[in-house]
Amino acid sequence: MKAIINISLKAGVLDSQGKAVHHALDSLDFDGVKDVRVGKQIILQLDTEDKTQAMTEVTKMCEDLLANTVIEEYGIELV
């Protein structure tokens, strides 16, 4: 089973990398972009077919290591 984890900064947290990308897009004449937020994606190959167990373990991984839950939020998709 594969776990896809998308991590992004919480709303209200300054995204300096997103601001830099937005500025670069503006300078390249891509005027239609209102805002840019940059995140990260982590893909894990898991050795289980039990979705409940996988979700529990991946959630713990996110809470303990993969995401800084003070400033980041995450979503998990199991496929």
ABEGO torsion letter per residue (X at the ends): XBBBBBBBBBBGBBBAAAAAAAAAAAAAGBAABABBBBBBBBBBBBBBABAAAAAAAAAAAAAAAABBAAABBBBBBBX
